[in-house]
Amino acid sequence: MQKRHTPEQIIQKLRLAEKLQSEGQTIAQVCQRLGVSEQTFHRWRNQYGGMKADEARRLKELEAENVRLKRLVADLALDKQMLQEVVRKKILTAAAGRAIVAELAATFDVSQRRVCEVVGLHRSTMRQRPAPREDEARLVEAMLELVGRHPRYGYRRIWVLLVRAGWRVNRKRVSRLWKAQGLRVPRKIRKKTRLGQLANGCSRYRAEGKDHVWCWDFIHDRTTSGSTLKVLSVLDEYTRECLALEVGRSMGSREVIGVLAELVEVRGAPGHIRSDNGPEFIAGAIRDWLAGAGVGTLYVEPGSPWENGYAESFHSRVRDEFLGVEEFASVTEAKVLAGQWRREYNHERPHSSLGYKTPAEYGELCPRHDSAARCRVEDTIG
């Protein structure tokens, strides 16, 4: 293999070639004496002709430095491009970091080590894979079972139910598994509401204790045959307990009085009861019965359902979690399922506004409004 000449050696050979040419030798003879081809000789003379050895050495160093700087600028430009890609994506988890590093390495054809240095991730992040816990499969199975039973529950309420079932799991882990399973509760667009002007609205006259203010209203549905169903709900505004969820083909003032009389016999008469101006609620028979029982009436302004907000909110849950997912072949089936759902709502379903306690649990902590004791509220779970 031919030895590579240094700039100093090239300068010495060019000086020798000048001396030989001055003695009358031809280019071919000079190249034979130097041991190089004519092409190499001419290239040396064009590049180093008239230079001294130290000048040639300095030129070589400058060329090397120029190459190094060009490579450095190219590397910095490439790093900048990779950083610009990272800015568009947030690295919040180790899995996200691994995905970004793999994507950048494939896109820019660079090593994993270099991408980790640019992004600022330790290389161990790329090698350490999270090992699933032994109970992961059973936890996912239990979570999916609850989701199947309660398709309109979000991951927070599912988490509370898992804790109640004996699982030692925090909310963040349930959230991670929820996302990994692709679960999602579609959001519903809510209509704008107004505060209202009537003093009987729930935003102006608030319940101050258990059995202080009840609210009632009707919600309608149909059986599979197309026949109408009328559902009467009675709710304690303070504890959020569903006191009644009665189903029938039709329901007049007599049936409404019967339902209310049973509740008063069990729980005692409330201070007030809030309703809209439906014909069943403003009937003379109901007004007389309420006056005789010592129950005050709070009629909201006509055309202002938001003033009976607790009843409307409860009906949205009834529609979303019960009527919207069940089909009723008959009135009897609807009554049975409504009773089951009411018991589940009161005793199993955690309520977010009550610190994820169930309405029944919260109601046990609160004495009646007319009692001298005050309501004791425990800390929120977890």
C-alpha positions as CSV (number, residue, x, y, z in Angstrom):
1,M,0.0,0.0,0.0
2,Q,1.4,3.4,-1.0
3,K,2.4,5.6,1.9
4,R,0.5,8.9,2.3
5,H,2.7,11.9,2.0
6,T,2.7,14.7,4.6
7,P,2.7,18.3,3.5
8,E,6.4,18.7,4.6
9,Q,7.3,15.7,2.4
10,I,5.4,17.1,-0.6
11,I,7.1,20.5,-0.3
12,Q,10.6,18.7,-0.2
13,K,9.7,16.7,-3.3
14,L,8.5,19.7,-5.2
15,R,11.8,21.5,-4.5
16,L,13.7,18.5,-5.7
17,A,11.5,18.4,-8.8
18,E,12.4,22.1,-9.5
19,K,16.1,21.3,-9.1
20,L,15.8,18.3,-11.5
21,Q,13.9,20.3,-14.1
22,S,16.6,23.1,-13.9
23,E,19.1,20.4,-14.8
24,G,17.2,19.6,-17.9
25,Q,15.1,16.6,-16.9
26,T,11.6,16.1,-18.3
27,I,8.4,15.9,-16.3
28,A,8.3,12.1,-16.9
29,Q,11.9,11.7,-15.6
30,V,11.1,13.9,-12.6
31,C,8.0,11.9,-11.7
32,Q,9.9,8.6,-12.1
33,R,12.6,10.0,-9.8
34,L,10.0,11.1,-7.2
35,G,8.0,7.8,-7.5
36,V,4.7,9.5,-8.3
37,S,2.4,9.8,-11.3
38,E,2.3,12.9,-13.4
39,Q,-1.3,13.5,-12.3
40,T,-0.2,13.5,-8.7
41,F,2.8,15.7,-9.4
42,H,0.6,18.4,-11.1
43,R,-1.9,18.2,-8.3
44,W,0.8,18.7,-5.7
45,R,2.2,21.7,-7.6
46,N,-1.2,23.3,-8.0
47,Q,-1.9,22.9,-4.2
48,Y,1.5,23.5,-2.6
49,G,3.6,25.2,-5.3
50,G,5.5,28.2,-3.9
51,M,4.7,27.4,-0.3
52,K,6.9,26.7,2.6
53,A,6.6,23.6,4.8
54,D,5.1,25.5,7.8
55,E,2.6,27.2,5.5
56,A,1.5,23.9,4.1
57,R,1.2,22.4,7.6
58,R,-1.0,25.4,8.6
59,L,-3.1,25.0,5.5
60,K,-3.7,21.4,6.3
61,E,-4.7,22.3,9.9
62,L,-7.1,24.9,8.6
63,E,-8.7,22.5,6.2
64,A,-9.2,20.0,9.0
65,E,-10.6,22.7,11.3
66,N,-13.0,23.8,8.5
67,V,-14.2,20.2,8.1
68,R,-14.7,19.9,11.9
69,L,-16.6,23.2,12.1
70,K,-18.8,22.2,9.1
71,R,-19.6,18.9,10.8
72,L,-20.3,20.7,14.1
73,V,-22.7,23.1,12.4
74,A,-24.5,20.3,10.7
75,D,-24.8,18.4,14.0
76,L,-26.2,21.5,15.7
77,A,-28.7,22.1,12.9
78,L,-29.8,18.5,13.2
79,D,-30.1,18.8,17.0
80,K,-32.2,21.9,16.5
81,Q,-34.6,20.1,14.2
82,M,-35.0,17.2,16.7
83,L,-35.7,19.7,19.5
84,Q,-38.3,21.4,17.4
85,E,-40.0,18.1,16.9
86,V,-39.9,17.5,20.7
87,V,-41.4,20.9,21.5
88,R,-44.6,19.9,19.6
89,K,-45.0,16.8,21.8
90,K,-45.1,16.7,25.6
91,I,-43.0,14.1,27.4
92,L,-45.0,13.4,30.5
93,T,-44.3,9.7,31.0
94,A,-41.4,7.2,30.4
95,A,-43.5,5.5,27.7
96,A,-44.0,8.8,25.9
97,G,-40.2,9.4,26.1
98,R,-39.4,6.0,24.6
99,A,-41.8,6.6,21.7
100,I,-40.4,10.0,20.9
101,V,-36.7,8.8,21.0
102,A,-37.6,5.9,18.7
103,E,-39.4,8.2,16.3
104,L,-36.6,10.7,16.2
105,A,-33.9,8.1,15.7
106,A,-35.8,6.6,12.8
107,T,-36.7,10.0,11.2
108,F,-33.2,11.6,11.4
109,D,-31.2,8.3,11.1
110,V,-29.2,9.0,14.2
111,S,-28.2,6.8,17.2
112,Q,-30.4,6.4,20.3
113,R,-27.6,7.7,22.4
114,R,-27.5,11.0,20.5
115,V,-31.3,11.5,20.6
116,C,-31.3,10.9,24.4
117,E,-28.6,13.6,24.8
118,V,-30.5,16.1,22.7
119,V,-33.9,15.4,24.4
120,G,-32.4,15.2,27.9
121,L,-33.5,11.7,28.7
122,H,-31.4,9.1,30.5
123,R,-30.6,6.1,28.3
124,S,-31.8,3.7,31.1
125,T,-35.3,5.0,30.3
126,M,-35.1,3.4,27.0
127,R,-34.0,0.0,28.4
128,Q,-36.1,-0.2,31.6
129,R,-39.5,-1.5,30.7
130,P,-42.3,-1.3,33.4
131,A,-43.3,-4.8,34.6
132,P,-47.0,-5.2,35.0
133,R,-48.2,-6.0,38.5
134,E,-49.5,-9.4,39.3
135,D,-53.0,-8.1,40.0
136,E,-53.1,-5.9,36.9
137,A,-55.3,-8.3,34.9
138,R,-57.7,-8.9,37.8
139,L,-58.0,-5.1,38.4
140,V,-58.7,-4.4,34.7
141,E,-61.3,-7.2,34.7
142,A,-63.0,-5.8,37.8
143,M,-62.9,-2.3,36.3
144,L,-64.4,-3.5,33.0
145,E,-67.1,-5.3,34.9
146,L,-68.1,-2.1,36.8
147,V,-68.0,-0.2,33.5
148,G,-70.3,-2.8,31.9
149,R,-72.8,-2.4,34.8
150,H,-72.4,1.4,34.9
151,P,-71.6,2.6,31.3
152,R,-72.1,6.3,32.2
153,Y,-69.7,6.3,35.2
154,G,-66.4,8.1,34.8
155,Y,-63.1,6.7,36.1
156,R,-63.3,8.6,39.4
157,R,-66.6,7.0,40.3
158,I,-65.3,3.6,39.1
159,W,-62.3,4.2,41.3
160,V,-64.5,4.8,44.4
161,L,-66.4,1.6,43.7
162,L,-63.2,-0.4,43.4
163,V,-62.0,1.0,46.7
164,R,-65.3,0.1,48.2
165,A,-64.9,-3.4,46.8
166,G,-61.6,-3.8,48.7
167,W,-59.1,-2.9,46.1
168,R,-56.0,-1.0,47.3
169,V,-55.6,1.3,44.3
170,N,-55.2,5.0,43.8
171,R,-57.1,7.2,41.4
172,K,-54.1,7.8,39.1
173,R,-53.6,4.1,38.5
174,V,-57.3,3.7,37.6
175,S,-57.0,6.7,35.3
176,R,-54.0,5.1,33.5
177,L,-55.8,1.7,33.1
178,W,-58.9,3.6,32.0
179,K,-57.0,5.3,29.2
180,A,-55.1,2.1,28.2
181,Q,-58.4,0.3,27.7
182,G,-59.7,3.2,25.5
183,L,-62.6,3.9,27.9
184,R,-64.4,7.3,27.6
185,V,-67.7,8.7,28.6
186,P,-68.9,11.1,25.9
187,R,-69.6,14.5,27.1
188,K,-73.0,16.0,26.6
189,I,-73.5,19.6,25.6
190,R,-75.3,21.5,28.4
191,K,-77.7,24.3,27.7
192,K,-77.1,27.7,29.2
193,T,-79.1,28.5,32.3
194,R,-80.0,31.7,34.0
195,L,-80.3,32.4,37.7
196,G,-83.9,33.4,37.6
197,Q,-85.8,36.0,39.5
198,L,-88.2,34.0,41.6
199,A,-87.3,33.6,45.3
200,N,-88.5,30.0,45.3
201,G,-85.6,28.9,43.0
202,C,-83.0,26.5,44.3
203,S,-80.2,29.0,43.9
204,R,-82.0,31.5,46.1
205,Y,-83.8,29.3,48.7
206,R,-81.4,26.6,49.6
207,A,-81.8,23.5,51.7
208,E,-80.0,23.8,55.1
209,G,-80.4,20.3,56.3
210,K,-81.9,16.9,55.9
211,D,-85.6,16.9,55.1
212,H,-85.6,20.7,54.9
213,V,-86.4,20.9,51.2
214,W,-87.7,18.1,49.0
215,C,-88.2,18.4,45.3
216,W,-90.4,16.4,43.0
217,D,-91.1,16.2,39.3
218,F,-92.1,13.9,36.5
219,I,-90.0,12.3,33.7
220,H,-91.5,10.4,30.8
221,D,-90.5,7.3,28.9
222,R,-92.0,4.5,26.8
223,T,-92.2,0.7,26.8
224,T,-91.1,-1.4,23.9
225,S,-94.6,-1.4,22.6
226,G,-94.7,2.4,22.5
227,S,-97.0,2.9,25.5
228,T,-96.1,5.9,27.7
229,L,-94.6,5.7,31.1
230,K,-94.8,8.4,33.7
231,V,-92.2,8.4,36.5
232,L,-92.5,10.5,39.6
233,S,-89.3,11.3,41.5
234,V,-89.0,12.7,45.0
235,L,-85.5,13.9,46.1
236,D,-84.0,15.3,49.3
237,E,-82.1,18.3,48.0
238,Y,-79.6,18.3,50.9
239,T,-78.6,14.6,51.1
240,R,-79.4,13.9,47.4
241,E,-81.4,10.8,48.5
242,C,-83.9,9.5,46.0
243,L,-86.9,9.1,48.3
244,A,-89.3,7.8,45.6
245,L,-89.2,6.7,42.0
246,E,-92.7,5.6,41.1
247,V,-93.7,4.4,37.7
248,G,-97.1,4.2,36.1
249,R,-99.1,4.7,32.9
250,S,-100.6,7.9,34.3
251,M,-100.4,9.6,37.6
252,G,-102.8,12.2,38.9
253,S,-103.1,14.1,42.2
254,R,-104.5,11.1,44.1
255,E,-101.5,8.9,43.2
256,V,-99.1,11.7,44.0
257,I,-100.7,12.3,47.4
258,G,-100.4,8.6,48.1
259,V,-96.7,8.5,47.4
260,L,-96.1,11.6,49.5
261,A,-98.2,10.3,52.4
262,E,-96.0,7.1,52.5
263,L,-92.8,9.2,52.6
264,V,-94.1,11.5,55.3
265,E,-95.1,8.5,57.4
266,V,-91.6,7.0,57.2
267,R,-89.4,10.1,57.3
268,G,-91.7,12.8,58.7
269,A,-92.9,15.9,56.9
270,P,-90.3,18.1,55.1
271,G,-90.1,21.9,55.7
272,H,-90.8,22.7,52.1
273,I,-91.3,20.9,48.8
274,R,-90.2,22.4,45.5
275,S,-91.9,21.8,42.2
276,D,-92.9,23.4,38.9
277,N,-96.4,24.4,38.1
278,G,-97.6,21.1,36.6
279,P,-101.3,20.3,37.0
280,E,-100.5,17.5,39.4
281,F,-98.6,19.8,41.8
282,I,-100.9,22.8,41.8
283,A,-104.1,20.8,42.1
284,G,-106.3,21.9,45.0
285,A,-106.3,18.4,46.6
286,I,-102.5,18.4,46.8
287,R,-102.4,22.0,48.1
288,D,-104.9,21.2,50.8
289,W,-103.0,18.0,51.8
290,L,-99.7,19.8,52.0
291,A,-101.1,22.6,54.1
292,G,-102.7,20.0,56.5
293,A,-99.3,18.2,56.8
294,G,-97.5,21.5,57.5
295,V,-95.4,21.4,54.3
296,G,-94.6,24.7,52.6
297,T,-94.7,24.9,48.8
298,L,-92.0,26.4,46.6
299,Y,-93.4,26.8,43.1
300,V,-90.7,27.8,40.6
301,E,-91.4,30.4,37.9
302,P,-93.1,28.9,34.8
303,G,-90.7,28.2,32.0
304,S,-87.7,28.2,34.3
305,P,-86.7,24.5,34.9
306,W,-83.3,25.6,36.2
307,E,-84.9,27.0,39.3
308,N,-85.8,23.4,40.2
309,G,-82.2,22.4,39.5
310,Y,-81.8,19.5,41.8
311,A,-84.7,17.7,40.3
312,E,-83.4,18.5,36.8
313,S,-79.9,17.3,37.6
314,F,-81.3,14.1,39.1
315,H,-83.5,13.5,36.1
316,S,-80.4,13.8,33.9
317,R,-78.8,11.0,35.9
318,V,-82.0,8.9,35.7
319,R,-82.2,9.4,31.9
320,D,-78.4,8.8,31.4
321,E,-77.9,5.8,33.7
322,F,-81.3,4.2,33.8
323,L,-83.9,5.1,31.2
324,G,-81.3,5.5,28.5
325,V,-79.8,2.0,28.9
326,E,-82.9,-0.1,29.8
327,E,-85.9,-1.2,27.7
328,F,-89.2,-2.0,29.5
329,A,-91.5,-4.6,28.2
330,S,-94.2,-3.7,30.7
331,V,-95.1,-1.3,33.5
332,T,-94.4,-4.1,36.0
333,E,-90.9,-4.5,34.7
334,A,-90.3,-0.8,34.8
335,K,-91.4,-0.6,38.4
336,V,-89.1,-3.4,39.5
337,L,-86.1,-2.0,37.6
338,A,-86.8,1.5,38.9
339,G,-86.8,0.2,42.5
340,Q,-83.5,-1.6,41.9
341,W,-81.9,1.4,40.4
342,R,-83.2,3.7,43.3
343,R,-81.6,1.4,45.9
344,E,-78.4,1.3,43.9
345,Y,-78.4,5.1,43.6
346,N,-78.9,5.6,47.3
347,H,-76.6,2.9,48.7
348,E,-74.0,2.1,46.1
349,R,-73.5,5.0,43.7
350,P,-70.9,7.5,45.1
351,H,-72.0,11.1,44.6
352,S,-69.2,13.5,43.7
353,S,-70.8,16.5,45.4
354,L,-71.0,14.5,48.7
355,G,-67.3,13.7,48.7
356,Y,-68.0,10.5,46.9
357,K,-70.1,9.2,49.7
358,T,-73.4,7.6,48.8
359,P,-76.6,9.6,49.5
360,A,-77.6,7.1,52.2
361,E,-74.2,7.3,53.9
362,Y,-74.3,11.1,53.9
363,G,-77.9,11.1,55.1
364,E,-76.9,9.0,58.1
365,L,-74.4,11.7,59.2
366,C,-77.0,14.5,59.0
367,P,-79.9,14.9,61.5
368,R,-83.1,16.5,60.4
369,H,-83.1,20.2,59.7
370,D,-85.5,20.9,62.7
371,S,-83.1,19.1,65.1
372,A,-80.7,21.1,67.3
373,A,-77.7,19.1,66.1
374,R,-75.7,20.2,63.2
375,C,-74.7,18.1,60.2
376,R,-71.3,16.5,60.6
377,V,-69.4,16.1,57.3
378,E,-66.4,13.6,57.2
379,D,-63.4,14.1,55.0
380,T,-63.5,13.1,51.4
381,I,-62.2,9.6,50.5
382,G,-58.6,9.3,49.7
